[in-house]
Every structure is written in structure tokens, then in C-alpha cells.
Amino acid sequence: MASSKAGAHAYIAAKRALVGLMQVLANEYASDMIRVNTIPEPGGRTVRARKPGYGLRARSCR
């Protein structure tokens, strides 16, 4: 594995775990009108995110 990708598996697993936890908490507290949000870490511009128009496409999928 190239050094630029070292730790990517752990990073992706941890990020997904946080998103999953927030989804569970949001579902659990929705009946009490409590909103649960996540704030993504800045940076981490991947090759895909640097492609022209990627942000526009991602926002349109919401």
C-alpha cells in the first residue's frame, strides 16, 4: 500500500462508524423532536472530490 493511502481503511471505518452512530441517535430521539447532526472534518479532499462539478452533483442527490 502506498504511503499516501496508509491508514485509509481505519479512517473510512471510523468515519462510517460516526455516521452510523449519528443515524441511530437521530432515529432514537426524533420522537422527542431532538435533531442530531454531524460536522464533517475539513480537508480530506479526495481525488473524486476534486473532479469538476462533483460538489454540485453531490448536493443534487440529497
Secondary structure, 3 states (H helix, E strand, C coil): CCHHHCCHHHHHHHHHHHHHHHHHHHHHHHHHCCCCCCCCCCCCCCCCCCCCCHHHHHHHCC
